């Protein structure tokens, strides 16, 4: 999907070697009777260390590629459906290695059972991705209407319909890619590819979620319905092939953030300034370009294969995109801040430029390092960035509500 959306390539993961190395070590020890006790103990410790290292490497790779492929927008795999048994060395590493047959066997063990179906449906909804929908509060906040109960109710509905639509897109994206997913070492663990969710059920749930989101949107306001129609149409286009088109995929993923921010205002019938559109649009493009840059840089360093649209990007091009996006965003926000002063007669809007610019530069540090994968993860892990965000929100709160 384009939001979380967030298609891609597999990171290489090391095969746990503990069992083989212990067997080889035992055979070698049996063939050399002159080895003293201390030497045998040292060799055993070395083999244990190597096995643990292999397991740690596999775990790191699994965490790094937790969404299955480099550049994947749909993302995520079905996790273990049973309690993981405890163990040491290669056995534990094999269980934790998402590309291993043992891990895959545990995932598909519940296929065809009611419990497996329910578990698969819940995982395929991907509720962790719903945090992005908090952007629906951006327009009410900047309009000074955040505390109005009717506005909050409309924003809550916008949050709900976006969550429904996004989850529906996850279902159809994985259903369309089911055959390629089943041939992939880690994506075969996704609920649909693993057989937890039959294809007819996946399509039915997808239709229910997408149609339901449009119906509910129409009951709230025609403005919200228009936003949701555009969102669903764009995301379906992404799933049916646009995700493989260079530049187009960047714009589609960025549009997901923009439409979320617009939806809150559309649901409540709020007037949105042109500065809001420009700042959010180029801010979204800045984050998406940074994410793609991290994916391309990681692929270049690891030699992992990447999908066609990402192969069209060079690191220098993506640096150009996020640099120019940041420049336009900072300029537009500064002009908006001065506009806030004229309209609300508050100096706090101008003061907010400081934490805003510093925050952008701070986020750019993560982008330049190639670690700016999911924007929400970067923001939560960088405490300085969190502090800057709180200061920025405080300045804007004083500007809009003081």
C-alpha positions as CSV (number, residue, x, y, z in Angstrom):
1,X,0.0,0.0,0.0
2,X,1.1,3.5,-0.5
3,X,0.6,4.7,3.1
4,X,2.5,2.5,5.0
5,X,3.0,1.5,1.8
6,X,4.2,2.0,2.3
7,X,6.7,-3.1,-2.4
8,X,10.5,-4.1,-2.5
9,X,13.3,-6.5,-2.1
10,X,14.6,-9.1,0.4
11,X,17.4,-8.4,2.7
12,X,19.9,-11.2,2.9
13,X,19.7,-13.1,6.1
14,X,22.3,-15.5,7.5
15,X,21.5,-19.1,7.9
16,X,21.9,-20.3,11.5
17,X,25.0,-22.4,11.6
18,X,25.1,-23.6,15.2
19,X,24.0,-27.2,14.6
20,X,26.3,-27.9,11.7
21,X,29.3,-26.4,13.4
22,X,28.7,-28.3,16.6
23,X,28.5,-31.6,14.6
24,X,31.6,-30.7,12.6
25,X,33.4,-29.8,15.9
26,X,32.4,-33.1,17.5
27,X,33.7,-35.1,14.5
28,X,37.0,-33.2,14.5
29,X,37.4,-33.7,18.3
30,X,36.8,-37.4,17.9
31,X,39.5,-37.7,15.3
32,X,42.2,-35.9,17.4
33,X,42.6,-37.6,20.6
34,X,45.6,-35.5,21.7
35,X,43.6,-32.4,22.4
36,X,43.6,-31.5,26.1
37,X,40.6,-30.5,28.1
38,X,41.2,-26.7,28.1
39,X,41.5,-26.7,24.3
40,X,38.3,-28.6,24.0
41,X,36.5,-26.1,26.2
42,X,37.9,-23.2,24.2
43,X,36.7,-24.7,21.0
44,X,33.3,-25.3,22.4
45,X,33.1,-21.7,23.6
46,X,34.1,-20.5,20.2
47,X,31.5,-22.5,18.5
48,X,28.8,-21.3,20.9
49,X,29.9,-17.7,20.2
50,X,29.7,-18.2,16.5
51,X,26.2,-19.8,16.7
52,X,25.0,-16.9,18.9
53,X,26.4,-14.5,16.5
54,X,24.6,-16.1,13.6
55,X,21.3,-15.9,15.5
56,X,21.9,-12.3,16.4
57,X,22.6,-11.5,12.7
58,X,19.5,-13.2,11.6
59,X,17.4,-11.4,14.1
60,X,18.9,-8.0,13.1
61,X,18.1,-8.8,9.5
62,X,14.6,-9.8,10.3
63,X,14.0,-6.6,12.3
64,X,15.5,-4.5,9.5
65,X,13.3,-6.1,6.9
66,X,10.3,-6.5,9.1
67,X,8.0,-5.6,6.2
68,X,9.3,-8.3,3.9
69,X,10.9,-6.3,1.1
70,X,13.0,-3.2,0.7
71,X,10.7,-0.5,-0.5
72,X,7.5,-2.3,0.4
73,X,4.6,-0.1,1.1
74,X,2.2,-2.9,1.9
75,X,4.6,-4.3,4.5
76,X,4.4,-6.7,7.4
77,X,4.3,-10.4,7.7
78,X,2.2,-12.8,9.7
79,X,3.9,-13.5,13.0
80,X,4.1,-16.6,15.0
81,X,0.8,-18.1,15.8
82,X,1.9,-20.1,18.7
83,X,4.0,-19.4,21.8
84,X,7.7,-19.5,20.9
85,X,9.5,-22.4,22.6
86,X,12.6,-21.4,24.4
87,X,16.0,-22.7,23.3
88,X,19.6,-21.8,22.7
89,X,22.0,-21.7,19.8
90,X,21.0,-22.7,16.3
91,X,17.5,-24.0,17.3
92,X,16.5,-20.7,18.7
93,X,18.0,-18.8,15.8
94,X,16.1,-21.0,13.3
95,X,12.9,-20.3,15.1
96,X,13.5,-16.5,15.0
97,X,14.7,-16.4,11.4
98,X,11.7,-15.3,9.4
99,X,13.2,-16.8,6.3
100,X,13.6,-20.3,7.8
101,X,11.3,-23.2,7.0
102,X,10.8,-23.8,10.8
103,X,9.4,-20.3,11.2
104,X,7.2,-20.6,8.1
105,X,5.9,-24.0,9.3
106,X,4.8,-22.4,12.6
107,X,3.0,-19.6,10.6
108,X,1.0,-22.0,8.4
109,X,0.3,-24.5,11.2
110,X,-3.0,-22.7,11.9
111,X,-4.1,-22.4,8.2
112,X,-7.6,-23.6,7.7
113,X,-8.7,-23.2,11.3
114,X,-11.0,-20.5,12.7
115,X,-8.3,-19.3,15.1
116,X,-5.8,-19.0,12.2
117,X,-8.4,-17.0,10.1
118,X,-9.1,-14.6,13.0
119,X,-5.5,-14.2,13.7
120,X,-4.7,-13.6,10.1
121,X,-7.4,-11.0,9.6
122,X,-6.2,-9.1,12.6
123,X,-2.7,-9.1,11.4
124,X,-3.7,-8.1,7.9
125,X,-5.5,-5.1,9.2
126,X,-2.2,-3.8,10.5
127,X,-3.5,-1.6,13.2
128,X,0.0,-0.3,14.0
129,X,-0.2,1.7,10.8
130,X,-3.3,3.5,11.9
131,X,-1.1,5.9,13.9
132,X,-0.5,7.8,10.7
133,X,-4.2,8.8,10.7
134,X,-3.7,11.1,13.6
135,X,-2.8,13.6,10.9
136,X,-6.6,14.2,10.5
137,X,-6.2,16.5,13.6
138,X,-3.7,18.8,11.8
139,X,-6.3,20.9,10.0
140,X,-8.6,21.3,13.1
141,X,-5.6,22.2,15.2
142,X,-4.3,24.9,12.8
143,X,-7.8,26.3,12.5
144,X,-8.2,26.8,16.2
145,X,-11.1,24.4,16.4
146,X,-9.5,21.4,18.1
147,X,-11.5,21.7,21.3
148,X,-14.9,22.0,19.5
149,X,-16.8,18.8,20.2
150,X,-18.5,18.6,16.8
151,X,-15.1,19.1,15.1
152,X,-13.5,16.4,17.2
153,X,-16.3,14.0,16.4
154,X,-15.9,14.7,12.7
155,X,-12.1,14.2,13.0
156,X,-12.7,10.9,14.8
157,X,-14.9,9.7,11.9
158,X,-12.2,10.8,9.5
159,X,-9.7,8.7,11.5
160,X,-12.0,5.7,11.4
161,X,-12.7,5.8,7.6
162,X,-9.0,6.3,6.8
163,X,-8.2,3.3,9.0
164,X,-10.8,1.2,7.2
165,X,-9.7,2.3,3.7
166,X,-6.0,1.7,4.5
167,X,-6.6,-1.7,5.8
168,X,-8.7,-2.6,2.8
169,X,-5.8,-1.6,0.5
170,X,-3.5,-3.9,2.5
171,X,-5.8,-6.8,1.8
172,X,-6.0,-6.2,-2.0
173,X,-2.3,-5.5,-2.3
174,X,-1.3,-8.8,-0.7
175,X,-4.1,-10.7,-2.6
176,X,-2.7,-9.4,-5.9
177,X,0.9,-10.3,-4.9
178,X,0.1,-13.6,-3.4
179,X,2.0,-15.8,-5.9
180,X,5.2,-13.7,-5.7
181,X,4.8,-13.5,-2.0
182,X,4.7,-17.3,-1.7
183,X,8.0,-17.5,-3.6
184,X,9.6,-15.0,-1.3
185,X,11.6,-16.2,1.8
186,X,9.8,-13.8,4.3
187,X,6.8,-12.5,2.5
188,X,5.4,-16.0,2.3
189,X,4.6,-15.5,6.0
190,X,2.0,-12.8,5.3
191,X,-1.5,-14.0,6.3
192,X,-2.8,-14.3,2.7
193,X,0.3,-15.9,1.3
194,X,0.6,-18.3,4.2
195,X,-3.0,-19.5,3.6
196,X,-4.4,-18.1,6.8
197,X,-6.8,-16.0,4.8
198,X,-8.4,-17.6,1.6
199,X,-8.3,-15.3,-1.4
200,X,-12.2,-15.0,-1.6
201,X,-12.3,-13.9,2.0
202,X,-9.5,-11.4,1.4
203,X,-11.3,-9.8,-1.6
204,X,-14.6,-9.8,0.4
205,X,-13.0,-8.1,3.4
206,X,-11.3,-5.6,1.1
207,X,-14.6,-4.7,-0.6
208,X,-16.3,-4.4,2.7
209,X,-13.7,-2.1,4.2
210,X,-13.4,0.1,1.1
211,X,-17.1,0.5,0.4
212,X,-17.8,0.9,4.1
213,X,-15.3,3.8,4.3
214,X,-16.9,5.6,1.4
215,X,-20.4,5.1,2.8
216,X,-19.5,6.4,6.2
217,X,-17.7,9.3,4.7
218,X,-20.7,10.3,2.6
219,X,-22.9,10.2,5.8
220,X,-20.6,12.7,7.4
221,X,-19.9,15.2,4.6
222,X,-19.5,15.4,0.9
223,X,-16.0,17.0,1.4
224,X,-14.8,13.9,3.3
225,X,-16.3,11.6,0.7
226,X,-14.4,13.5,-2.1
227,X,-11.2,13.0,-0.2
228,X,-11.8,9.3,0.4
229,X,-12.7,8.7,-3.2
230,X,-9.5,10.3,-4.3
231,X,-7.5,8.3,-1.7
232,X,-9.1,4.9,-2.6
233,X,-8.7,5.5,-6.4
234,X,-5.0,6.5,-6.0
235,X,-4.2,3.6,-3.7
236,X,-5.9,1.1,-6.0
237,X,-3.9,2.5,-8.9
238,X,-0.7,2.0,-6.8
239,X,-1.6,-1.6,-6.1
240,X,-2.4,-2.3,-9.8
241,X,0.9,-1.2,-11.1
242,X,1.7,2.5,-10.4
243,X,4.0,1.4,-7.6
244,X,6.5,0.3,-10.2
245,X,6.6,3.7,-11.9
246,X,9.5,6.0,-10.8
247,X,8.5,9.4,-9.4
248,X,4.8,8.4,-9.6
249,X,5.3,6.1,-6.6
250,X,6.9,8.9,-4.6
251,X,4.0,11.2,-5.3
252,X,1.4,8.6,-4.5
253,X,2.9,7.7,-1.1
254,X,3.3,11.4,-0.3
255,X,-0.3,12.1,-1.3
256,X,-1.5,9.6,1.4
257,X,-0.1,11.9,4.1
258,X,-1.5,15.0,2.5
259,X,-5.0,13.5,2.1
260,X,-5.0,12.5,5.7
261,X,-4.2,16.0,6.8
262,X,-6.9,17.5,4.5
263,X,-9.5,14.9,5.6
264,X,-9.9,16.4,9.1
265,X,-10.7,19.8,7.8
266,X,-12.9,18.4,5.0
267,X,-15.0,16.4,7.5
268,X,-15.6,19.4,9.7
269,X,-16.1,21.8,6.8
270,X,-13.1,24.0,7.9
271,X,-11.4,26.4,5.6
272,X,-7.8,25.4,4.9
273,X,-5.2,28.0,3.9
274,X,-2.9,27.5,0.8
275,X,0.1,27.5,3.2
276,X,-1.2,24.5,5.0
277,X,-1.5,22.5,1.7
278,X,2.0,23.5,0.6
279,X,3.7,22.8,3.9
280,X,2.0,19.4,4.3
281,X,2.5,18.4,0.7
282,X,6.2,19.1,0.6
283,X,6.7,17.8,4.1
284,X,5.2,14.5,3.0
285,X,7.4,14.4,-0.1
286,X,10.4,15.2,2.1
287,X,9.7,12.2,4.4
288,X,8.9,9.8,1.5
289,X,12.1,10.8,-0.4
290,X,14.1,10.2,2.8
291,X,12.5,6.8,3.3
292,X,13.4,5.8,-0.3
293,X,16.9,7.2,0.2
294,X,17.3,4.9,3.2
295,X,16.1,1.9,1.2
296,X,18.3,2.6,-1.8
297,X,21.4,3.2,0.5
298,X,20.7,0.0,2.4
299,X,20.4,-2.0,-0.8
300,X,23.6,-0.5,-2.1
301,X,25.4,-1.5,1.1
302,X,24.0,-5.0,1.4
303,X,23.6,-5.9,-2.3
304,X,20.0,-6.7,-1.8
305,X,17.7,-6.7,-4.8
306,X,15.1,-3.9,-5.1
307,X,12.0,-3.5,-7.2
308,X,11.9,-1.7,-10.5
309,X,10.9,1.8,-9.4
310,X,13.6,1.9,-6.8
311,X,16.3,0.8,-9.3
312,X,15.5,4.0,-11.2
313,X,16.6,6.1,-8.3
314,X,20.1,7.0,-7.5
315,X,21.1,8.2,-4.0
316,X,22.1,11.6,-5.4
317,X,18.6,12.0,-7.0
318,X,16.8,11.2,-3.8
319,X,19.0,13.6,-1.9
320,X,18.1,16.3,-4.4
321,X,14.4,15.5,-3.9
322,X,14.4,15.7,-0.1
323,X,16.7,18.7,-0.1
324,X,14.5,20.7,-2.4
325,X,11.3,19.5,-0.6
326,X,12.8,20.7,2.7
327,X,13.7,24.1,1.3
328,X,10.2,24.7,-0.1
329,X,8.6,23.4,3.2
330,X,10.7,25.7,5.4
331,X,10.1,28.7,3.1
332,X,6.3,28.1,3.0
333,X,6.1,27.5,6.8
334,X,7.9,30.8,7.4
335,X,5.5,32.7,5.2
336,X,2.6,30.9,7.0
337,X,4.0,31.9,10.4
338,X,4.0,35.6,9.4
339,X,0.5,35.1,8.1
340,X,-0.5,33.7,11.5
341,X,0.9,36.9,13.1
342,X,-1.2,39.1,10.9
343,X,-4.4,37.1,11.4
344,X,-4.2,36.1,15.0
345,X,-1.9,39.0,16.2
346,X,0.4,36.5,17.9
347,X,4.2,36.5,17.9
348,X,4.2,32.8,18.7
349,X,3.8,31.8,15.1
350,X,7.0,33.5,14.2
351,X,8.8,32.0,17.2
352,X,7.6,28.5,16.1
353,X,9.9,28.9,13.0
354,X,12.9,28.1,15.2
355,X,11.9,24.6,16.5
356,X,10.4,23.9,13.0
357,X,13.6,24.6,11.1
358,X,15.8,22.9,13.8
359,X,13.5,19.8,13.7
360,X,13.7,19.6,9.9
361,X,17.5,19.8,10.1
362,X,17.5,17.2,12.8
363,X,15.4,14.8,10.8
364,X,17.7,15.4,7.8
365,X,20.5,14.0,9.8
366,X,18.6,10.7,10.1
367,X,17.8,10.9,6.4
368,X,21.5,11.5,5.5
369,X,22.6,8.5,7.6
370,X,20.2,6.4,5.7
371,X,18.2,5.3,8.8
372,X,15.0,7.3,8.1
373,X,12.8,4.3,7.3
374,X,9.3,4.7,8.7
375,X,8.8,8.4,9.7
376,X,6.9,7.5,12.8
377,X,9.7,5.2,14.0
378,X,12.3,7.8,13.4
379,X,10.3,10.4,15.4
380,X,9.7,8.0,18.3
381,X,13.3,6.9,18.6
382,X,14.9,10.4,18.3
383,X,14.2,12.1,21.7
384,X,15.7,15.4,20.6
385,X,13.2,15.4,17.7
386,X,10.4,14.6,20.0
387,X,11.3,17.6,22.3
388,X,11.5,19.9,19.2
389,X,8.1,18.7,18.2
390,X,6.6,19.4,21.6
391,X,8.1,22.9,21.6
392,X,6.7,23.5,18.1
393,X,3.3,22.2,19.1
394,X,3.4,24.4,22.2
395,X,4.2,27.5,20.1
396,X,1.4,26.8,17.7
397,X,-1.0,26.2,20.5
398,X,-0.2,29.6,22.0
399,X,-0.5,31.2,18.6
400,X,-3.9,29.6,17.8
401,X,-5.6,29.3,21.2
402,X,-4.0,32.0,23.5
